[in-house]
Amino acid sequence: MSIPFFRYPHVFAQQRDEILAAMTEVMERGAFILQSDLVEFETALAGFTSAKYAIGVANGTDALTMALRTAGIGEGDEDGHSGEQAGLSAHERSRASPDVVGDLRQTWSCQLLRAHGR
């Protein structure tokens, strides 16, 4: 089964005006880091997912690093994932030993398989 890459240009074309207006507004305010937009996003995401809290981070590597640390995975632990760069970088930060499993061309997602029994 072949899973195509996400079609960013297609989605952008559908929401072009809305995206450009939001980006322009942020740029004009100079509101790049820890501004009201982040608080609004976190509040909306928590509500949408029915979670008590939500945390916005800069990128997928930061999100995976937080997930590993929250799960208590760190130095001396070994876990498996599909081997994409963000996952490998997160493992380096957490000091866990990555064990690449599966064929990245077929999995396309990070699946943490806890190999250390905690």
Contact map, one row per residue, 1 for C-alpha under 8 A:
1110000000000000000000000000000000000000000000000000000000000000000000000000000000000000000000000000000001000000000000
1111000000000000000000000000000000000000000000000000000000000000000000000000000000000000000000000000000001000000000000
1111100000000000000000000000000000000000000000000000000000000000000000000000000000000000000000000000000001000000000000
0111110000000000000000000000000000000000000000000000000000000000000000000000000000000000000000000000000000000000000000
0011111000000000000000000000000000000000000000000000000000000000000000000000000000000000000000000000000000000000000000
0001111100000000000000000000000000000000000000000000000000000000000000000000000000000000000000000000000000000000000000
0000111111100000000000000000000000000000000000000000000000000000000000000000000000000000000000000000000000000000000000
0000011111110000000000000000000000000000000000000000000000000000000000000000000000000000000000000000000000000000000000
0000001111111000000000000000000000000000000000000000000000000000000000000000000000000000000000000000000000000000000000
0000001111111100000000000000000000000000000000000000000000000000000000000000000000000000000000000000000000000000000000
0000001111111110000000000000000000000000000000000000000000000000000000000000000000000000000000000000000000000000000000
0000000111111111001000000000000000000000000000000000000000000000000000000000000000000000000000000000000000000000000000
0000000011111111000000000000000000000000000000000000000000000000000000000000000000000000000000000000000000000000000000
0000000001111111000000000000000000000000000000000000000000000000000000000000000000000000000000000000000000000000000000
0000000000111111111000000000000000000000000000000000000000000000000000000000000000000000000000000000000000000000000000
0000000000011111111100000000000000000000000000000000000000000000000000000000000000000000000000000000000000000000000000
0000000000000011111110000000000000000000000000000000000000000000000000000000000000000000000000000000000000000000000000
0000000000000011111111000000000000000000000000000000000000000000000000000000000000000000000000000000000000000000000000
0000000000010011111111100000000000000000000000000000000000000000000000000000000000000000000000000000000000000000000000
0000000000000001111111110000000000000000000000000000000000000000000000000000000000000000000000000000000000000000000000
0000000000000000111111111000000000000000000000000000000000000000000000000000000000000000000000000000000000000000000000
0000000000000000011111111100000000000000000000000000000000000000000000000000000000000000000000000000000000000000000000
0000000000000000001111111110000000000000000000000000000000000000000000000000000000000000000000000000000000000000000000
0000000000000000000111111111000000000000000000000000000000000000000000000000000000000000000000000000000000000000000000
0000000000000000000011111111100000000000000000000000000000000000000000000000000000000000000000000000000000000000000000
0000000000000000000001111111111100000000000000000000000000000000000000000000000000000000000000000000000000000000000000
0000000000000000000000111111111100000000000000000000000000000000000000000000000000000000000000000000000000000000000000
0000000000000000000000011111111000000000000000000000000000000000000000000000000000000000000000000000000000000000000000
0000000000000000000000001111111000000000000000000000000000000000000000000000000000000000000000000000000000000000000000
0000000000000000000000000111111100000000000000000000000000000000000000000000000000000000000000000000000000000000000000
0000000000000000000000000111111111100000000000000000000000000000000000000000000000000000000000000000000000000000000000
0000000000000000000000000110011111100000000000000000000000000000000000000000000000000000000000000000000000000000000000
0000000000000000000000000000001111100000000000000000000000000000000000000000000000000000000000000000000000000000000000
0000000000000000000000000000001111111110000000000000000000000000000000000000000000000000000000000000000000000000000000
0000000000000000000000000000001111111110000000000000000000000000000000000000000000000000000000000000000000000000000000
0000000000000000000000000000000001111111000000000000000000000000000000000000000000000000000000000000000000000000000000
0000000000000000000000000000000001111111100000000000000000000000000000000000000000000000000000000000000000000000000000
0000000000000000000000000000000001111111110000000000000100000000000000000000000000000000000000000000000000000000000000
0000000000000000000000000000000001111111111000000000000000000000000000000000000000000000000000000000000000000000000000
0000000000000000000000000000000000011111111100000000000000000000000000000000000000000000000000000000000000000000000000
0000000000000000000000000000000000001111111110000000000100000000000000000000000000000000000000000000000000000000000000
0000000000000000000000000000000000000111111111000000111100000000000000000000000000000000000000000000000000000000000000
0000000000000000000000000000000000000011111111100000110000000000000000000000000000000000000000000000000000000000000000
0000000000000000000000000000000000000001111111110000000000000000000000000000000000000000000000000000000000000000000000
0000000000000000000000000000000000000000111111111000010000000000000000000000000000000000000000000000000000000000000000
0000000000000000000000000000000000000000011111111111110000000000000000000000000000000000000000000000000000000000000000
0000000000000000000000000000000000000000001111111111000000000000000000000000000000000000000000000000000000000000000000
0000000000000000000000000000000000000000000111111110000000000000000000000000000000000000000000000000000000000000000000
0000000000000000000000000000000000000000000011111110000000000000000000000000000000000000000000000000000000000000000000
0000000000000000000000000000000000000000000001111111000000000000000000000000000000000000000000000000000000000000000000
0000000000000000000000000000000000000000000001111111110000000000000000000000000000000000000000000000000000000000000000
0000000000000000000000000000000000000000000001100111110000000000000000000000000000000000000000000000000000000000000000
0000000000000000000000000000000000000000011001000011111000000000000000000000000000000000000000000000000000000000000000
0000000000000000000000000000000000000000011011000011111100000000000000000000000000000000000000000000000000000000000000
0000000000000000000000000000000000000000010000000000111110000000000000000000000000000000000000000000000000000000000000
0000000000000000000000000000000000000100110000000000011111000000000000000000000000000000000000000000000000000000000000
0000000000000000000000000000000000000000000000000000001111110110000000000000000000000000000000000000000000000000000000
0000000000000000000000000000000000000000000000000000000111110110000000000000000000000000000000000000000000000000000000
0000000000000000000000000000000000000000000000000000000011111110000000000000000000000000000000000000000000000000000000
0000000000000000000000000000000000000000000000000000000011111111000000000000000000000100000000000000000000000000000000
0000000000000000000000000000000000000000000000000000000000111111100000000000000000000110110000000000000000000000000000
0000000000000000000000000000000000000000000000000000000011111111110000000000000000000000010000000000000000000000000000
0000000000000000000000000000000000000000000000000000000011111111111000000000000000000000000000000000000000000000000000
0000000000000000000000000000000000000000000000000000000000011111111100000000000000000110010000000000000000000000000000
0000000000000000000000000000000000000000000000000000000000001111111110000000000000000000011011000000000000000000000000
0000000000000000000000000000000000000000000000000000000000000111111111000000000000000000000000000000000000000000000000
0000000000000000000000000000000000000000000000000000000000000011111111100000000000000000000000000000000000000000000000
0000000000000000000000000000000000000000000000000000000000000001111111111100000000000000011001000000000000000000000000
0000000000000000000000000000000000000000000000000000000000000000111111111100000000000000000001000000000000000000000000
0000000000000000000000000000000000000000000000000000000000000000011111111000000000000000000000000000000000000000000000
0000000000000000000000000000000000000000000000000000000000000000001111111000000000000000000000000000000000000000000000
0000000000000000000000000000000000000000000000000000000000000000000111111100000000000000000000000000000000000000000000
0000000000000000000000000000000000000000000000000000000000000000000111111110100000000000000001010000000000000000000000
0000000000000000000000000000000000000000000000000000000000000000000110011111100000000000000001110000000000000000000000
0000000000000000000000000000000000000000000000000000000000000000000000001111100000000000000001111000000000000000000000
0000000000000000000000000000000000000000000000000000000000000000000000000111110000000000000000111000000000000000000000
0000000000000000000000000000000000000000000000000000000000000000000000001111111000000000000000011000000000000000001100
0000000000000000000000000000000000000000000000000000000000000000000000000001111100000000000000011110000000000000011100
0000000000000000000000000000000000000000000000000000000000000000000000000000111110000000000000011110000000000001111100
0000000000000000000000000000000000000000000000000000000000000000000000000000011111000000000000000111100000000011111000
0000000000000000000000000000000000000000000000000000000000000000000000000000001111100010000000000111110000000111100000
0000000000000000000000000000000000000000000000000000000000000000000000000000000111110010000000000001111100111110000000
0000000000000000000000000000000000000000000000000000000000000000000000000000000011111011000000000001100100000100000000
0000000000000000000000000000000000000000000000000000000000000000000000000000000001111111000000000000000100000100000000
0000000000000000000000000000000000000000000000000000000000000000000000000000000000111111100000000000000000000000000000
0000000000000000000000000000000000000000000000000000000000011001000000000000000000011111110000000000000000000000000000
0000000000000000000000000000000000000000000000000000000000001001000000000000000011111111111000000000000000000100000000
0000000000000000000000000000000000000000000000000000000000000000000000000000000000111111111100000100000000000000000000
0000000000000000000000000000000000000000000000000000000000001000000000000000000000001111111110000000000000000000000000
0000000000000000000000000000000000000000000000000000000000001101100100000000000000000111111111000000000000000000000000
0000000000000000000000000000000000000000000000000000000000000000100100000000000000000011111111111100000000000000000000
0000000000000000000000000000000000000000000000000000000000000000000000000000000000000001111111111000000000000000000000
0000000000000000000000000000000000000000000000000000000000000000100000000000000000000000111111110000000000000000000000
0000000000000000000000000000000000000000000000000000000000000000100110001110000000000000011111110000000000000000000000
0000000000000000000000000000000000000000000000000000000000000000000000000111000000000000001111111000000000000000000000
0000000000000000000000000000000000000000000000000000000000000000000000001111111000000000001111111100000000000000000000
0000000000000000000000000000000000000000000000000000000000000000000000000011111000000000001100111110000000000000000000
0000000000000000000000000000000000000000000000000000000000000000000000000000011110000001001000011111000000000000000000
0000000000000000000000000000000000000000000000000000000000000000000000000000011110000000000000001111100000000000000000
0000000000000000000000000000000000000000000000000000000000000000000000000000000111100000000000000111110000000000000000
0000000000000000000000000000000000000000000000000000000000000000000000000000000111100000000000000011111000000000000000
0000000000000000000000000000000000000000000000000000000000000000000000000000000011000000000000000001111101100000000000
0000000000000000000000000000000000000000000000000000000000000000000000000000000001000000000000000000111111100000000000
0000000000000000000000000000000000000000000000000000000000000000000000000000000001110000000000000000011111110000000000
0000000000000000000000000000000000000000000000000000000000000000000000000000000000000000000000000000001111110000000000
1110000000000000000000000000000000000000000000000000000000000000000000000000000000000000000000000000011111110000000000
0000000000000000000000000000000000000000000000000000000000000000000000000000000001000000000000000000011111111000000000
0000000000000000000000000000000000000000000000000000000000000000000000000000000001000000000000000000000111111100000000
0000000000000000000000000000000000000000000000000000000000000000000000000000000001000000000000000000000000111110000000
0000000000000000000000000000000000000000000000000000000000000000000000000000000011110010000000000000000000011111000000
0000000000000000000000000000000000000000000000000000000000000000000000000000000111000000000000000000000000001111100000
0000000000000000000000000000000000000000000000000000000000000000000000000000001110000000000000000000000000000111110000
0000000000000000000000000000000000000000000000000000000000000000000000000000001110000000000000000000000000000011111000
0000000000000000000000000000000000000000000000000000000000000000000000000000011100000000000000000000000000000001111110
0000000000000000000000000000000000000000000000000000000000000000000000000000111100000000000000000000000000000000111110
0000000000000000000000000000000000000000000000000000000000000000000000000000111000000000000000000000000000000000011111
0000000000000000000000000000000000000000000000000000000000000000000000000000000000000000000000000000000000000000011111
0000000000000000000000000000000000000000000000000000000000000000000000000000000000000000000000000000000000000000000111
